[in-house]
């Protein structure tokens, strides 16, 4: 909750600095709800109208969600009418929670996963609205505010590292990302790194898990 409130507030403040009120922040958080892509959208809204560039940028930034969705196919299979929303609400932070969290004893797992996802979006919406209102009332330098997404991803990585004995996926992610960053540059490394990570984990992930349990 705290993470989403602060992230949403940062988004609302930045959006307001470009001339869009809190109501725009709420609408974007309800219908787009894409975390880092919403921060990117602020630049797209304040720049020239280039639909092809916007589409390609969205693909680059959100391509990782394809991999999230594939890994959740089995867990969402029994969700029924909730399944479309579960797919829509699968952000980075929610994905991390759904991977690591387990329903308490006596609690239906499908309902547990649904409420985790719904509450995450509600926190984000409230934070966005608050940030938009704060930005309209208080004037300050917003430089560096968008770094909150990077900070949150770092915290998620550290939490996953500490809570899992098998560090092979994390190391593959680090090495693969750094390698692709060096080869393709900061503007084009996301898709190649995700493909490389998926390929390596597909080939060697099961073997690493078996070694960890021995």
PyMOL CGO cylinders between C-alpha atoms (Angstrom):
from pymol import cmd
from pymol.cgo import CYLINDER

trace = [
    CYLINDER, 0.00, 0.00, 0.00, 2.72, 2.48, 0.98, 0.3, 1, 1, 1, 1, 1, 1,
    CYLINDER, 2.72, 2.48, 0.98, 4.68, 1.77, -2.18, 0.3, 1, 1, 1, 1, 1, 1,
    CYLINDER, 4.68, 1.77, -2.18, 1.69, 2.33, -4.45, 0.3, 1, 1, 1, 1, 1, 1,
    CYLINDER, 1.69, 2.33, -4.45, 0.54, 5.45, -2.62, 0.3, 1, 1, 1, 1, 1, 1,
    CYLINDER, 0.54, 5.45, -2.62, 3.96, 7.09, -3.01, 0.3, 1, 1, 1, 1, 1, 1,
    CYLINDER, 3.96, 7.09, -3.01, 4.38, 5.93, -6.61, 0.3, 1, 1, 1, 1, 1, 1,
    CYLINDER, 4.38, 5.93, -6.61, 0.89, 7.08, -7.53, 0.3, 1, 1, 1, 1, 1, 1,
    CYLINDER, 0.89, 7.08, -7.53, 1.49, 10.43, -5.84, 0.3, 1, 1, 1, 1, 1, 1,
    CYLINDER, 1.49, 10.43, -5.84, 4.72, 10.89, -7.80, 0.3, 1, 1, 1, 1, 1, 1,
    CYLINDER, 4.72, 10.89, -7.80, 2.84, 10.17, -11.02, 0.3, 1, 1, 1, 1, 1, 1,
    CYLINDER, 2.84, 10.17, -11.02, 0.05, 12.60, -10.13, 0.3, 1, 1, 1, 1, 1, 1,
    CYLINDER, 0.05, 12.60, -10.13, 2.55, 15.35, -9.27, 0.3, 1, 1, 1, 1, 1, 1,
    CYLINDER, 2.55, 15.35, -9.27, 4.48, 14.92, -12.52, 0.3, 1, 1, 1, 1, 1, 1,
    CYLINDER, 4.48, 14.92, -12.52, 1.29, 14.82, -14.59, 0.3, 1, 1, 1, 1, 1, 1,
    CYLINDER, 1.29, 14.82, -14.59, 0.05, 18.00, -12.92, 0.3, 1, 1, 1, 1, 1, 1,
    CYLINDER, 0.05, 18.00, -12.92, 3.38, 19.71, -13.68, 0.3, 1, 1, 1, 1, 1, 1,
    CYLINDER, 3.38, 19.71, -13.68, 2.55, 19.23, -17.38, 0.3, 1, 1, 1, 1, 1, 1,
    CYLINDER, 2.55, 19.23, -17.38, -0.85, 20.90, -17.03, 0.3, 1, 1, 1, 1, 1, 1,
    CYLINDER, -0.85, 20.90, -17.03, -3.11, 17.87, -16.44, 0.3, 1, 1, 1, 1, 1, 1,
    CYLINDER, -3.11, 17.87, -16.44, -5.30, 17.90, -13.32, 0.3, 1, 1, 1, 1, 1, 1,
    CYLINDER, -5.30, 17.90, -13.32, -5.95, 15.20, -10.75, 0.3, 1, 1, 1, 1, 1, 1,
    CYLINDER, -5.95, 15.20, -10.75, -8.98, 13.93, -12.72, 0.3, 1, 1, 1, 1, 1, 1,
    CYLINDER, -8.98, 13.93, -12.72, -6.68, 13.01, -15.61, 0.3, 1, 1, 1, 1, 1, 1,
    CYLINDER, -6.68, 13.01, -15.61, -4.44, 11.15, -13.18, 0.3, 1, 1, 1, 1, 1, 1,
    CYLINDER, -4.44, 11.15, -13.18, -7.41, 9.15, -11.90, 0.3, 1, 1, 1, 1, 1, 1,
    CYLINDER, -7.41, 9.15, -11.90, -8.67, 8.31, -15.40, 0.3, 1, 1, 1, 1, 1, 1,
    CYLINDER, -8.67, 8.31, -15.40, -5.23, 7.12, -16.50, 0.3, 1, 1, 1, 1, 1, 1,
    CYLINDER, -5.23, 7.12, -16.50, -4.82, 5.03, -13.36, 0.3, 1, 1, 1, 1, 1, 1,
    CYLINDER, -4.82, 5.03, -13.36, -8.22, 3.40, -13.87, 0.3, 1, 1, 1, 1, 1, 1,
    CYLINDER, -8.22, 3.40, -13.87, -8.00, 2.65, -17.59, 0.3, 1, 1, 1, 1, 1, 1,
    CYLINDER, -8.00, 2.65, -17.59, -4.27, 2.47, -18.39, 0.3, 1, 1, 1, 1, 1, 1,
    CYLINDER, -4.27, 2.47, -18.39, -2.85, 1.28, -15.05, 0.3, 1, 1, 1, 1, 1, 1,
    CYLINDER, -2.85, 1.28, -15.05, 0.59, 0.46, -16.40, 0.3, 1, 1, 1, 1, 1, 1,
    CYLINDER, 0.59, 0.46, -16.40, 2.99, 1.83, -13.78, 0.3, 1, 1, 1, 1, 1, 1,
    CYLINDER, 2.99, 1.83, -13.78, 6.16, 2.87, -15.58, 0.3, 1, 1, 1, 1, 1, 1,
    CYLINDER, 6.16, 2.87, -15.58, 4.26, 3.33, -18.86, 0.3, 1, 1, 1, 1, 1, 1,
    CYLINDER, 4.26, 3.33, -18.86, 2.10, 5.97, -17.21, 0.3, 1, 1, 1, 1, 1, 1,
    CYLINDER, 2.10, 5.97, -17.21, 5.25, 7.92, -16.37, 0.3, 1, 1, 1, 1, 1, 1,
    CYLINDER, 5.25, 7.92, -16.37, 6.36, 7.58, -20.01, 0.3, 1, 1, 1, 1, 1, 1,
    CYLINDER, 6.36, 7.58, -20.01, 2.88, 8.72, -21.15, 0.3, 1, 1, 1, 1, 1, 1,
    CYLINDER, 2.88, 8.72, -21.15, 3.43, 12.06, -19.43, 0.3, 1, 1, 1, 1, 1, 1,
    CYLINDER, 3.43, 12.06, -19.43, 6.21, 12.80, -21.92, 0.3, 1, 1, 1, 1, 1, 1,
    CYLINDER, 6.21, 12.80, -21.92, 4.09, 11.55, -24.81, 0.3, 1, 1, 1, 1, 1, 1,
    CYLINDER, 4.09, 11.55, -24.81, 1.20, 13.83, -23.83, 0.3, 1, 1, 1, 1, 1, 1,
    CYLINDER, 1.20, 13.83, -23.83, 3.41, 16.89, -23.49, 0.3, 1, 1, 1, 1, 1, 1,
    CYLINDER, 3.41, 16.89, -23.49, 5.25, 16.31, -26.79, 0.3, 1, 1, 1, 1, 1, 1,
    CYLINDER, 5.25, 16.31, -26.79, 4.21, 16.29, -30.47, 0.3, 1, 1, 1, 1, 1, 1,
    CYLINDER, 4.21, 16.29, -30.47, 1.52, 13.84, -31.62, 0.3, 1, 1, 1, 1, 1, 1,
    CYLINDER, 1.52, 13.84, -31.62, 3.44, 10.82, -32.98, 0.3, 1, 1, 1, 1, 1, 1,
    CYLINDER, 3.44, 10.82, -32.98, 1.14, 7.76, -32.78, 0.3, 1, 1, 1, 1, 1, 1,
    CYLINDER, 1.14, 7.76, -32.78, 3.60, 5.27, -34.31, 0.3, 1, 1, 1, 1, 1, 1,
    CYLINDER, 3.60, 5.27, -34.31, 6.34, 6.31, -31.91, 0.3, 1, 1, 1, 1, 1, 1,
    CYLINDER, 6.34, 6.31, -31.91, 3.89, 6.08, -29.01, 0.3, 1, 1, 1, 1, 1, 1,
    CYLINDER, 3.89, 6.08, -29.01, 2.84, 2.57, -30.05, 0.3, 1, 1, 1, 1, 1, 1,
    CYLINDER, 2.84, 2.57, -30.05, 6.45, 1.37, -30.36, 0.3, 1, 1, 1, 1, 1, 1,
    CYLINDER, 6.45, 1.37, -30.36, 7.40, 2.95, -27.05, 0.3, 1, 1, 1, 1, 1, 1,
    CYLINDER, 7.40, 2.95, -27.05, 4.45, 1.24, -25.35, 0.3, 1, 1, 1, 1, 1, 1,
    CYLINDER, 4.45, 1.24, -25.35, 5.50, -2.10, -26.84, 0.3, 1, 1, 1, 1, 1, 1,
    CYLINDER, 5.50, -2.10, -26.84, 9.09, -1.66, -25.63, 0.3, 1, 1, 1, 1, 1, 1,
    CYLINDER, 9.09, -1.66, -25.63, 8.15, -0.59, -22.11, 0.3, 1, 1, 1, 1, 1, 1,
    CYLINDER, 8.15, -0.59, -22.11, 5.35, -3.12, -21.57, 0.3, 1, 1, 1, 1, 1, 1,
    CYLINDER, 5.35, -3.12, -21.57, 6.79, -6.13, -23.41, 0.3, 1, 1, 1, 1, 1, 1,
    CYLINDER, 6.79, -6.13, -23.41, 7.77, -7.68, -20.07, 0.3, 1, 1, 1, 1, 1, 1,
    CYLINDER, 7.77, -7.68, -20.07, 4.06, -8.14, -19.28, 0.3, 1, 1, 1, 1, 1, 1,
    CYLINDER, 4.06, -8.14, -19.28, 3.93, -10.84, -21.94, 0.3, 1, 1, 1, 1, 1, 1,
    CYLINDER, 3.93, -10.84, -21.94, 6.33, -12.92, -19.87, 0.3, 1, 1, 1, 1, 1, 1,
    CYLINDER, 6.33, -12.92, -19.87, 4.40, -12.17, -16.67, 0.3, 1, 1, 1, 1, 1, 1,
    CYLINDER, 4.40, -12.17, -16.67, 1.17, -13.32, -18.30, 0.3, 1, 1, 1, 1, 1, 1,
    CYLINDER, 1.17, -13.32, -18.30, 2.65, -16.56, -19.61, 0.3, 1, 1, 1, 1, 1, 1,
    CYLINDER, 2.65, -16.56, -19.61, 3.96, -17.47, -16.17, 0.3, 1, 1, 1, 1, 1, 1,
    CYLINDER, 3.96, -17.47, -16.17, 0.52, -16.85, -14.63, 0.3, 1, 1, 1, 1, 1, 1,
    CYLINDER, 0.52, -16.85, -14.63, -1.58, -18.86, -17.10, 0.3, 1, 1, 1, 1, 1, 1,
    CYLINDER, -1.58, -18.86, -17.10, -1.95, -21.82, -14.78, 0.3, 1, 1, 1, 1, 1, 1,
    CYLINDER, -1.95, -21.82, -14.78, -2.76, -19.79, -11.66, 0.3, 1, 1, 1, 1, 1, 1,
    CYLINDER, -2.76, -19.79, -11.66, -5.42, -17.75, -13.48, 0.3, 1, 1, 1, 1, 1, 1,
    CYLINDER, -5.42, -17.75, -13.48, -7.02, -20.74, -15.20, 0.3, 1, 1, 1, 1, 1, 1,
    CYLINDER, -7.02, -20.74, -15.20, -9.71, -21.20, -12.54, 0.3, 1, 1, 1, 1, 1, 1,
    CYLINDER, -9.71, -21.20, -12.54, -10.50, -17.49, -12.02, 0.3, 1, 1, 1, 1, 1, 1,
    CYLINDER, -10.50, -17.49, -12.02, -13.65, -17.49, -14.17, 0.3, 1, 1, 1, 1, 1, 1,
    CYLINDER, -13.65, -17.49, -14.17, -15.15, -14.02, -14.64, 0.3, 1, 1, 1, 1, 1, 1,
    CYLINDER, -15.15, -14.02, -14.64, -12.27, -12.49, -12.68, 0.3, 1, 1, 1, 1, 1, 1,
    CYLINDER, -12.27, -12.49, -12.68, -9.69, -13.69, -15.19, 0.3, 1, 1, 1, 1, 1, 1,
    CYLINDER, -9.69, -13.69, -15.19, -9.88, -10.66, -17.58, 0.3, 1, 1, 1, 1, 1, 1,
    CYLINDER, -9.88, -10.66, -17.58, -9.32, -8.28, -14.68, 0.3, 1, 1, 1, 1, 1, 1,
    CYLINDER, -9.32, -8.28, -14.68, -6.45, -10.39, -13.34, 0.3, 1, 1, 1, 1, 1, 1,
    CYLINDER, -6.45, -10.39, -13.34, -4.75, -10.13, -16.73, 0.3, 1, 1, 1, 1, 1, 1,
    CYLINDER, -4.75, -10.13, -16.73, -5.37, -6.36, -16.91, 0.3, 1, 1, 1, 1, 1, 1,
    CYLINDER, -5.37, -6.36, -16.91, -4.11, -5.71, -13.36, 0.3, 1, 1, 1, 1, 1, 1,
    CYLINDER, -4.11, -5.71, -13.36, -0.85, -7.66, -13.65, 0.3, 1, 1, 1, 1, 1, 1,
    CYLINDER, -0.85, -7.66, -13.65, 1.70, -4.92, -12.95, 0.3, 1, 1, 1, 1, 1, 1,
    CYLINDER, 1.70, -4.92, -12.95, 5.30, -5.43, -11.84, 0.3, 1, 1, 1, 1, 1, 1,
    CYLINDER, 5.30, -5.43, -11.84, 4.57, -5.10, -8.14, 0.3, 1, 1, 1, 1, 1, 1,
    CYLINDER, 4.57, -5.10, -8.14, 1.37, -7.17, -8.27, 0.3, 1, 1, 1, 1, 1, 1,
    CYLINDER, 1.37, -7.17, -8.27, 3.18, -9.90, -10.20, 0.3, 1, 1, 1, 1, 1, 1,
    CYLINDER, 3.18, -9.90, -10.20, 5.86, -9.97, -7.52, 0.3, 1, 1, 1, 1, 1, 1,
    CYLINDER, 5.86, -9.97, -7.52, 3.25, -10.31, -4.79, 0.3, 1, 1, 1, 1, 1, 1,
    CYLINDER, 3.25, -10.31, -4.79, 1.27, -13.00, -6.59, 0.3, 1, 1, 1, 1, 1, 1,
    CYLINDER, 1.27, -13.00, -6.59, 4.44, -15.02, -7.15, 0.3, 1, 1, 1, 1, 1, 1,
    CYLINDER, 4.44, -15.02, -7.15, 5.57, -14.89, -3.54, 0.3, 1, 1, 1, 1, 1, 1,
    CYLINDER, 5.57, -14.89, -3.54, 2.38, -14.66, -1.49, 0.3, 1, 1, 1, 1, 1, 1,
    CYLINDER, 2.38, -14.66, -1.49, 0.22, -17.61, -0.52, 0.3, 1, 1, 1, 1, 1, 1,
    CYLINDER, 0.22, -17.61, -0.52, -3.36, -17.50, 0.74, 0.3, 1, 1, 1, 1, 1, 1,
    CYLINDER, -3.36, -17.50, 0.74, -3.69, -18.04, 4.51, 0.3, 1, 1, 1, 1, 1, 1,
    CYLINDER, -3.69, -18.04, 4.51, -5.13, -21.34, 5.63, 0.3, 1, 1, 1, 1, 1, 1,
    CYLINDER, -5.13, -21.34, 5.63, -8.88, -21.48, 5.08, 0.3, 1, 1, 1, 1, 1, 1,
    CYLINDER, -8.88, -21.48, 5.08, -8.88, -18.62, 2.53, 0.3, 1, 1, 1, 1, 1, 1,
    CYLINDER, -8.88, -18.62, 2.53, -9.85, -19.29, -1.08, 0.3, 1, 1, 1, 1, 1, 1,
    CYLINDER, -9.85, -19.29, -1.08, -6.74, -18.69, -3.20, 0.3, 1, 1, 1, 1, 1, 1,
    CYLINDER, -6.74, -18.69, -3.20, -8.61, -17.21, -6.17, 0.3, 1, 1, 1, 1, 1, 1,
    CYLINDER, -8.61, -17.21, -6.17, -10.32, -14.64, -3.95, 0.3, 1, 1, 1, 1, 1, 1,
    CYLINDER, -10.32, -14.64, -3.95, -7.01, -13.91, -2.24, 0.3, 1, 1, 1, 1, 1, 1,
    CYLINDER, -7.01, -13.91, -2.24, -5.23, -13.24, -5.56, 0.3, 1, 1, 1, 1, 1, 1,
    CYLINDER, -5.23, -13.24, -5.56, -8.13, -11.12, -6.81, 0.3, 1, 1, 1, 1, 1, 1,
    CYLINDER, -8.13, -11.12, -6.81, -8.19, -8.86, -3.76, 0.3, 1, 1, 1, 1, 1, 1,
    CYLINDER, -8.19, -8.86, -3.76, -4.42, -8.42, -3.79, 0.3, 1, 1, 1, 1, 1, 1,
    CYLINDER, -4.42, -8.42, -3.79, -4.69, -7.22, -7.41, 0.3, 1, 1, 1, 1, 1, 1,
    CYLINDER, -4.69, -7.22, -7.41, -7.73, -5.01, -6.84, 0.3, 1, 1, 1, 1, 1, 1,
    CYLINDER, -7.73, -5.01, -6.84, -6.34, -3.36, -3.71, 0.3, 1, 1, 1, 1, 1, 1,
    CYLINDER, -6.34, -3.36, -3.71, -3.07, -2.63, -5.50, 0.3, 1, 1, 1, 1, 1, 1,
    CYLINDER, -3.07, -2.63, -5.50, -4.91, -0.72, -8.22, 0.3, 1, 1, 1, 1, 1, 1,
    CYLINDER, -4.91, -0.72, -8.22, -7.07, 1.12, -5.69, 0.3, 1, 1, 1, 1, 1, 1,
    CYLINDER, -7.07, 1.12, -5.69, -3.94, 2.23, -3.81, 0.3, 1, 1, 1, 1, 1, 1,
    CYLINDER, -3.94, 2.23, -3.81, -2.46, 3.45, -7.09, 0.3, 1, 1, 1, 1, 1, 1,
    CYLINDER, -2.46, 3.45, -7.09, -5.63, 5.39, -7.97, 0.3, 1, 1, 1, 1, 1, 1,
    CYLINDER, -5.63, 5.39, -7.97, -5.79, 7.05, -4.55, 0.3, 1, 1, 1, 1, 1, 1,
    CYLINDER, -5.79, 7.05, -4.55, -2.09, 7.95, -4.72, 0.3, 1, 1, 1, 1, 1, 1,
    CYLINDER, -2.09, 7.95, -4.72, -2.51, 9.39, -8.23, 0.3, 1, 1, 1, 1, 1, 1,
    CYLINDER, -2.51, 9.39, -8.23, -5.44, 11.55, -7.15, 0.3, 1, 1, 1, 1, 1, 1,
    CYLINDER, -5.44, 11.55, -7.15, -3.58, 12.75, -4.06, 0.3, 1, 1, 1, 1, 1, 1,
    CYLINDER, -3.58, 12.75, -4.06, -0.49, 13.58, -6.11, 0.3, 1, 1, 1, 1, 1, 1,
    CYLINDER, -0.49, 13.58, -6.11, -2.54, 15.50, -8.65, 0.3, 1, 1, 1, 1, 1, 1,
    CYLINDER, -2.54, 15.50, -8.65, -4.19, 17.53, -5.89, 0.3, 1, 1, 1, 1, 1, 1,
    CYLINDER, -4.19, 17.53, -5.89, -0.88, 18.17, -4.10, 0.3, 1, 1, 1, 1, 1, 1,
    CYLINDER, -0.88, 18.17, -4.10, 0.72, 19.27, -7.37, 0.3, 1, 1, 1, 1, 1, 1,
    CYLINDER, 0.72, 19.27, -7.37, -2.07, 21.78, -7.95, 0.3, 1, 1, 1, 1, 1, 1,
    CYLINDER, -2.07, 21.78, -7.95, -1.74, 23.26, -4.47, 0.3, 1, 1, 1, 1, 1, 1,
    CYLINDER, -1.74, 23.26, -4.47, 2.03, 23.23, -3.88, 0.3, 1, 1, 1, 1, 1, 1,
    CYLINDER, 2.03, 23.23, -3.88, 4.69, 24.34, -6.36, 0.3, 1, 1, 1, 1, 1, 1,
    CYLINDER, 4.69, 24.34, -6.36, 8.10, 22.65, -6.17, 0.3, 1, 1, 1, 1, 1, 1,
    CYLINDER, 8.10, 22.65, -6.17, 10.88, 21.22, -8.33, 0.3, 1, 1, 1, 1, 1, 1,
    CYLINDER, 10.88, 21.22, -8.33, 9.84, 17.79, -9.67, 0.3, 1, 1, 1, 1, 1, 1,
    CYLINDER, 9.84, 17.79, -9.67, 13.29, 16.86, -10.96, 0.3, 1, 1, 1, 1, 1, 1,
    CYLINDER, 13.29, 16.86, -10.96, 14.14, 13.28, -9.94, 0.3, 1, 1, 1, 1, 1, 1,
    CYLINDER, 14.14, 13.28, -9.94, 10.62, 12.34, -8.85, 0.3, 1, 1, 1, 1, 1, 1,
    CYLINDER, 10.62, 12.34, -8.85, 10.34, 9.78, -11.66, 0.3, 1, 1, 1, 1, 1, 1,
    CYLINDER, 10.34, 9.78, -11.66, 13.25, 7.84, -10.09, 0.3, 1, 1, 1, 1, 1, 1,
    CYLINDER, 13.25, 7.84, -10.09, 10.73, 6.31, -7.66, 0.3, 1, 1, 1, 1, 1, 1,
    CYLINDER, 10.73, 6.31, -7.66, 10.00, 3.52, -10.19, 0.3, 1, 1, 1, 1, 1, 1,
    CYLINDER, 10.00, 3.52, -10.19, 13.67, 2.52, -10.34, 0.3, 1, 1, 1, 1, 1, 1,
    CYLINDER, 13.67, 2.52, -10.34, 13.87, 2.62, -6.55, 0.3, 1, 1, 1, 1, 1, 1,
    CYLINDER, 13.87, 2.62, -6.55, 10.81, 0.39, -6.23, 0.3, 1, 1, 1, 1, 1, 1,
    CYLINDER, 10.81, 0.39, -6.23, 12.16, -2.17, -8.70, 0.3, 1, 1, 1, 1, 1, 1,
    CYLINDER, 12.16, -2.17, -8.70, 15.38, -2.29, -6.69, 0.3, 1, 1, 1, 1, 1, 1,
    CYLINDER, 15.38, -2.29, -6.69, 13.46, -2.93, -3.48, 0.3, 1, 1, 1, 1, 1, 1,
    CYLINDER, 13.46, -2.93, -3.48, 11.42, -5.71, -5.15, 0.3, 1, 1, 1, 1, 1, 1,
    CYLINDER, 11.42, -5.71, -5.15, 14.62, -7.34, -6.41, 0.3, 1, 1, 1, 1, 1, 1,
    CYLINDER, 14.62, -7.34, -6.41, 16.23, -7.24, -2.95, 0.3, 1, 1, 1, 1, 1, 1,
    CYLINDER, 16.23, -7.24, -2.95, 13.07, -8.65, -1.34, 0.3, 1, 1, 1, 1, 1, 1,
    CYLINDER, 13.07, -8.65, -1.34, 12.91, -11.51, -3.84, 0.3, 1, 1, 1, 1, 1, 1,
    CYLINDER, 12.91, -11.51, -3.84, 16.62, -12.23, -3.31, 0.3, 1, 1, 1, 1, 1, 1,
    CYLINDER, 16.62, -12.23, -3.31, 16.24, -12.39, 0.47, 0.3, 1, 1, 1, 1, 1, 1,
    CYLINDER, 16.24, -12.39, 0.47, 13.09, -14.54, 0.40, 0.3, 1, 1, 1, 1, 1, 1,
    CYLINDER, 13.09, -14.54, 0.40, 14.30, -17.17, -2.08, 0.3, 1, 1, 1, 1, 1, 1,
    CYLINDER, 14.30, -17.17, -2.08, 17.13, -19.64, -1.67, 0.3, 1, 1, 1, 1, 1, 1,
    CYLINDER, 17.13, -19.64, -1.67, 17.45, -20.11, -5.43, 0.3, 1, 1, 1, 1, 1, 1,
    CYLINDER, 17.45, -20.11, -5.43, 19.22, -17.01, -6.81, 0.3, 1, 1, 1, 1, 1, 1,
    CYLINDER, 19.22, -17.01, -6.81, 19.73, -18.40, -10.31, 0.3, 1, 1, 1, 1, 1, 1,
    CYLINDER, 19.73, -18.40, -10.31, 16.80, -16.45, -11.89, 0.3, 1, 1, 1, 1, 1, 1,
    CYLINDER, 16.80, -16.45, -11.89, 17.95, -13.19, -10.28, 0.3, 1, 1, 1, 1, 1, 1,
    CYLINDER, 17.95, -13.19, -10.28, 21.53, -13.67, -11.50, 0.3, 1, 1, 1, 1, 1, 1,
    CYLINDER, 21.53, -13.67, -11.50, 20.30, -14.52, -15.00, 0.3, 1, 1, 1, 1, 1, 1,
    CYLINDER, 20.30, -14.52, -15.00, 18.22, -11.34, -14.96, 0.3, 1, 1, 1, 1, 1, 1,
    CYLINDER, 18.22, -11.34, -14.96, 21.15, -9.19, -13.85, 0.3, 1, 1, 1, 1, 1, 1,
    CYLINDER, 21.15, -9.19, -13.85, 23.72, -10.63, -16.24, 0.3, 1, 1, 1, 1, 1, 1,
    CYLINDER, 23.72, -10.63, -16.24, 21.30, -10.79, -19.18, 0.3, 1, 1, 1, 1, 1, 1,
    CYLINDER, 21.30, -10.79, -19.18, 20.15, -7.19, -18.69, 0.3, 1, 1, 1, 1, 1, 1,
    CYLINDER, 20.15, -7.19, -18.69, 23.66, -5.79, -18.32, 0.3, 1, 1, 1, 1, 1, 1,
    CYLINDER, 23.66, -5.79, -18.32, 24.85, -7.73, -21.37, 0.3, 1, 1, 1, 1, 1, 1,
    CYLINDER, 24.85, -7.73, -21.37, 21.97, -6.52, -23.55, 0.3, 1, 1, 1, 1, 1, 1,
    CYLINDER, 21.97, -6.52, -23.55, 22.37, -2.97, -22.23, 0.3, 1, 1, 1, 1, 1, 1,
    CYLINDER, 22.37, -2.97, -22.23, 25.99, -3.01, -23.36, 0.3, 1, 1, 1, 1, 1, 1,
    CYLINDER, 25.99, -3.01, -23.36, 25.14, -4.46, -26.77, 0.3, 1, 1, 1, 1, 1, 1,
    CYLINDER, 25.14, -4.46, -26.77, 21.88, -2.69, -27.68, 0.3, 1, 1, 1, 1, 1, 1,
    CYLINDER, 21.88, -2.69, -27.68, 22.06, 0.50, -25.61, 0.3, 1, 1, 1, 1, 1, 1,
    CYLINDER, 22.06, 0.50, -25.61, 19.64, 1.97, -23.04, 0.3, 1, 1, 1, 1, 1, 1,
    CYLINDER, 19.64, 1.97, -23.04, 16.88, 2.63, -25.57, 0.3, 1, 1, 1, 1, 1, 1,
    CYLINDER, 16.88, 2.63, -25.57, 16.63, -0.85, -27.07, 0.3, 1, 1, 1, 1, 1, 1,
    CYLINDER, 16.63, -0.85, -27.07, 17.77, -3.42, -24.53, 0.3, 1, 1, 1, 1, 1, 1,
    CYLINDER, 17.77, -3.42, -24.53, 14.47, -4.36, -22.87, 0.3, 1, 1, 1, 1, 1, 1,
    CYLINDER, 14.47, -4.36, -22.87, 13.05, -6.75, -25.48, 0.3, 1, 1, 1, 1, 1, 1,
    CYLINDER, 13.05, -6.75, -25.48, 16.37, -8.54, -26.17, 0.3, 1, 1, 1, 1, 1, 1,
    CYLINDER, 16.37, -8.54, -26.17, 17.10, -8.91, -22.46, 0.3, 1, 1, 1, 1, 1, 1,
    CYLINDER, 17.10, -8.91, -22.46, 13.64, -10.34, -21.74, 0.3, 1, 1, 1, 1, 1, 1,
    CYLINDER, 13.64, -10.34, -21.74, 14.00, -12.80, -24.61, 0.3, 1, 1, 1, 1, 1, 1,
    CYLINDER, 14.00, -12.80, -24.61, 17.48, -13.83, -23.42, 0.3, 1, 1, 1, 1, 1, 1,
    CYLINDER, 17.48, -13.83, -23.42, 16.33, -14.26, -19.82, 0.3, 1, 1, 1, 1, 1, 1,
    CYLINDER, 16.33, -14.26, -19.82, 13.31, -16.33, -20.89, 0.3, 1, 1, 1, 1, 1, 1,
    CYLINDER, 13.31, -16.33, -20.89, 15.49, -18.54, -23.10, 0.3, 1, 1, 1, 1, 1, 1,
    CYLINDER, 15.49, -18.54, -23.10, 18.10, -19.17, -20.41, 0.3, 1, 1, 1, 1, 1, 1,
    CYLINDER, 18.10, -19.17, -20.41, 15.51, -19.87, -17.71, 0.3, 1, 1, 1, 1, 1, 1,
    CYLINDER, 15.51, -19.87, -17.71, 13.62, -22.15, -20.09, 0.3, 1, 1, 1, 1, 1, 1,
    CYLINDER, 13.62, -22.15, -20.09, 16.76, -24.15, -20.80, 0.3, 1, 1, 1, 1, 1, 1,
    CYLINDER, 16.76, -24.15, -20.80, 18.39, -24.24, -17.37, 0.3, 1, 1, 1, 1, 1, 1,
    CYLINDER, 18.39, -24.24, -17.37, 15.81, -23.04, -14.83, 0.3, 1, 1, 1, 1, 1, 1,
    CYLINDER, 15.81, -23.04, -14.83, 14.40, -26.48, -13.96, 0.3, 1, 1, 1, 1, 1, 1,
    CYLINDER, 14.40, -26.48, -13.96, 17.89, -27.95, -13.53, 0.3, 1, 1, 1, 1, 1, 1,
    CYLINDER, 17.89, -27.95, -13.53, 18.82, -25.12, -11.15, 0.3, 1, 1, 1, 1, 1, 1,
    CYLINDER, 18.82, -25.12, -11.15, 15.65, -25.73, -9.10, 0.3, 1, 1, 1, 1, 1, 1,
    CYLINDER, 15.65, -25.73, -9.10, 16.42, -29.46, -8.84, 0.3, 1, 1, 1, 1, 1, 1,
    CYLINDER, 16.42, -29.46, -8.84, 19.96, -28.74, -7.63, 0.3, 1, 1, 1, 1, 1, 1,
    CYLINDER, 19.96, -28.74, -7.63, 18.59, -26.31, -5.05, 0.3, 1, 1, 1, 1, 1, 1,
    CYLINDER, 18.59, -26.31, -5.05, 16.25, -28.93, -3.55, 0.3, 1, 1, 1, 1, 1, 1,
    CYLINDER, 16.25, -28.93, -3.55, 18.87, -31.69, -3.40, 0.3, 1, 1, 1, 1, 1, 1,
]
cmd.load_cgo(trace, "trace")
